[in-house]
Amino acid sequence: MTKEIWLNLPVKDVQKSKQFFTEIGFSLNPRFGDNDQQASLFIGEKQFVVMLFPESTFTQFTRNEIPDATKATQILISIDAQSKEDVDSLLDKVVTAGGTIYAKPQDQGWMYGAGFADLDGHRWNVLFMDESKIASE
């Protein structure tokens, strides 16, 4: 049976990417090495694991080319926020850490969210969903 799910991302510079993700609120995972060849981080209270690998290492694992994430999107990673204010706060941290906002916050009543790209162009959503409003929409 599955114990965990890990998101493995190819990055150009592990240390710069690690710094970006820790600046936006991810925490280091002490269980795995933290060096130029990999870094492991946790997202959220359930501690979803994100592994960062140099592109050359990543291609050894996948035996596939890596698409240019600034020009093509293969996956959209979504993060659940606890409030609209948390969405806005994370976006501020992303910009300060060197990421970009590709979709400004939108309020759809029951859902409030926006999109950002990390240093390598991988796309992320951050969403607050007020489930009490879903049935009324």
Contacts in CASP RR format, 6 or more apart in sequence:
PFRMAT RR
TARGET T0000
AUTHOR 0000-0000-0000
METHOD contacts of the structure
MODEL  1
MTKEIWLNLPVKDVQKSKQFFTEIGFSLNPRFGDNDQQASLFIGEKQFVV
MLFPESTFTQFTRNEIPDATKATQILISIDAQSKEDVDSLLDKVVTAGGT
IYAKPQDQGWMYGAGFADLDGHRWNVLFMDESKIASE
4 49 0 8 1.000
5 48 0 8 1.000
5 49 0 8 1.000
6 49 0 8 1.000
6 50 0 8 1.000
6 51 0 8 1.000
7 48 0 8 1.000
7 49 0 8 1.000
7 50 0 8 1.000
7 51 0 8 1.000
7 77 0 8 1.000
8 51 0 8 1.000
8 53 0 8 1.000
8 58 0 8 1.000
8 61 0 8 1.000
9 17 0 8 1.000
9 50 0 8 1.000
9 51 0 8 1.000
9 52 0 8 1.000
9 53 0 8 1.000
9 58 0 8 1.000
9 120 0 8 1.000
9 122 0 8 1.000
10 53 0 8 1.000
10 54 0 8 1.000
10 55 0 8 1.000
10 57 0 8 1.000
10 58 0 8 1.000
10 59 0 8 1.000
10 66 0 8 1.000
10 120 0 8 1.000
11 17 0 8 1.000
11 52 0 8 1.000
11 53 0 8 1.000
11 54 0 8 1.000
11 55 0 8 1.000
11 119 0 8 1.000
11 120 0 8 1.000
12 54 0 8 1.000
12 55 0 8 1.000
12 119 0 8 1.000
12 120 0 8 1.000
13 54 0 8 1.000
13 119 0 8 1.000
14 35 0 8 1.000
14 36 0 8 1.000
14 37 0 8 1.000
14 38 0 8 1.000
14 39 0 8 1.000
14 52 0 8 1.000
14 53 0 8 1.000
14 54 0 8 1.000
15 36 0 8 1.000
15 39 0 8 1.000
16 119 0 8 1.000
17 39 0 8 1.000
17 52 0 8 1.000
17 118 0 8 1.000
17 119 0 8 1.000
17 120 0 8 1.000
18 28 0 8 1.000
18 34 0 8 1.000
18 39 0 8 1.000
18 41 0 8 1.000
18 52 0 8 1.000
19 97 0 8 1.000
20 97 0 8 1.000
20 98 0 8 1.000
20 99 0 8 1.000
20 118 0 8 1.000
20 119 0 8 1.000
21 41 0 8 1.000
21 50 0 8 1.000
21 52 0 8 1.000
21 118 0 8 1.000
22 28 0 8 1.000
22 41 0 8 1.000
23 93 0 8 1.000
23 96 0 8 1.000
23 97 0 8 1.000
24 90 0 8 1.000
24 93 0 8 1.000
24 94 0 8 1.000
24 97 0 8 1.000
25 90 0 8 1.000
25 93 0 8 1.000
26 41 0 8 1.000
26 42 0 8 1.000
26 43 0 8 1.000
26 44 0 8 1.000
26 50 0 8 1.000
27 41 0 8 1.000
27 42 0 8 1.000
28 34 0 8 1.000
28 39 0 8 1.000
28 40 0 8 1.000
28 41 0 8 1.000
28 42 0 8 1.000
29 40 0 8 1.000
29 41 0 8 1.000
29 42 0 8 1.000
29 47 0 8 1.000
29 49 0 8 1.000
31 40 0 8 1.000
32 38 0 8 1.000
32 39 0 8 1.000
32 40 0 8 1.000
32 51 0 8 1.000
33 39 0 8 1.000
33 40 0 8 1.000
34 40 0 8 1.000
36 54 0 8 1.000
37 53 0 8 1.000
37 54 0 8 1.000
37 57 0 8 1.000
38 51 0 8 1.000
38 52 0 8 1.000
38 53 0 8 1.000
38 57 0 8 1.000
39 51 0 8 1.000
39 52 0 8 1.000
40 49 0 8 1.000
40 50 0 8 1.000
40 51 0 8 1.000
40 52 0 8 1.000
41 49 0 8 1.000
41 50 0 8 1.000
41 51 0 8 1.000
41 52 0 8 1.000
42 48 0 8 1.000
42 49 0 8 1.000
42 50 0 8 1.000
43 49 0 8 1.000
43 50 0 8 1.000
43 79 0 8 1.000
44 79 0 8 1.000
53 61 0 8 1.000
55 66 0 8 1.000
58 66 0 8 1.000
59 65 0 8 1.000
59 66 0 8 1.000
67 74 0 8 1.000
69 117 0 8 1.000
69 120 0 8 1.000
69 121 0 8 1.000
69 122 0 8 1.000
69 123 0 8 1.000
70 117 0 8 1.000
70 120 0 8 1.000
70 121 0 8 1.000
73 123 0 8 1.000
75 122 0 8 1.000
75 123 0 8 1.000
76 123 0 8 1.000
76 124 0 8 1.000
76 125 0 8 1.000
77 122 0 8 1.000
77 123 0 8 1.000
77 124 0 8 1.000
77 125 0 8 1.000
78 124 0 8 1.000
78 125 0 8 1.000
78 126 0 8 1.000
78 127 0 8 1.000
79 90 0 8 1.000
79 124 0 8 1.000
79 125 0 8 1.000
79 126 0 8 1.000
79 127 0 8 1.000
80 127 0 8 1.000
80 128 0 8 1.000
80 129 0 8 1.000
81 87 0 8 1.000
81 90 0 8 1.000
81 113 0 8 1.000
81 126 0 8 1.000
81 127 0 8 1.000
81 128 0 8 1.000
82 128 0 8 1.000
83 128 0 8 1.000
84 105 0 8 1.000
84 107 0 8 1.000
84 112 0 8 1.000
84 128 0 8 1.000
86 126 0 8 1.000
86 128 0 8 1.000
87 105 0 8 1.000
87 112 0 8 1.000
87 113 0 8 1.000
87 114 0 8 1.000
87 126 0 8 1.000
87 127 0 8 1.000
87 128 0 8 1.000
88 105 0 8 1.000
90 116 0 8 1.000
90 126 0 8 1.000
91 101 0 8 1.000
91 105 0 8 1.000
91 114 0 8 1.000
91 115 0 8 1.000
91 116 0 8 1.000
91 126 0 8 1.000
94 100 0 8 1.000
94 101 0 8 1.000
94 116 0 8 1.000
95 101 0 8 1.000
98 119 0 8 1.000
99 116 0 8 1.000
99 117 0 8 1.000
99 118 0 8 1.000
99 119 0 8 1.000
100 116 0 8 1.000
100 117 0 8 1.000
100 121 0 8 1.000
101 114 0 8 1.000
101 115 0 8 1.000
101 116 0 8 1.000
102 115 0 8 1.000
102 116 0 8 1.000
102 117 0 8 1.000
102 123 0 8 1.000
103 113 0 8 1.000
103 114 0 8 1.000
103 115 0 8 1.000
103 125 0 8 1.000
104 114 0 8 1.000
105 112 0 8 1.000
105 113 0 8 1.000
105 114 0 8 1.000
106 112 0 8 1.000
106 113 0 8 1.000
106 114 0 8 1.000
107 113 0 8 1.000
109 130 0 8 1.000
109 133 0 8 1.000
109 137 0 8 1.000
110 129 0 8 1.000
110 130 0 8 1.000
110 131 0 8 1.000
110 133 0 8 1.000
110 134 0 8 1.000
110 136 0 8 1.000
110 137 0 8 1.000
111 127 0 8 1.000
111 128 0 8 1.000
111 129 0 8 1.000
111 130 0 8 1.000
112 127 0 8 1.000
112 128 0 8 1.000
112 130 0 8 1.000
113 125 0 8 1.000
113 126 0 8 1.000
113 127 0 8 1.000
113 128 0 8 1.000
114 125 0 8 1.000
114 126 0 8 1.000
115 123 0 8 1.000
115 124 0 8 1.000
115 125 0 8 1.000
115 126 0 8 1.000
116 123 0 8 1.000
116 124 0 8 1.000
116 126 0 8 1.000
117 123 0 8 1.000
117 124 0 8 1.000
118 124 0 8 1.000
END
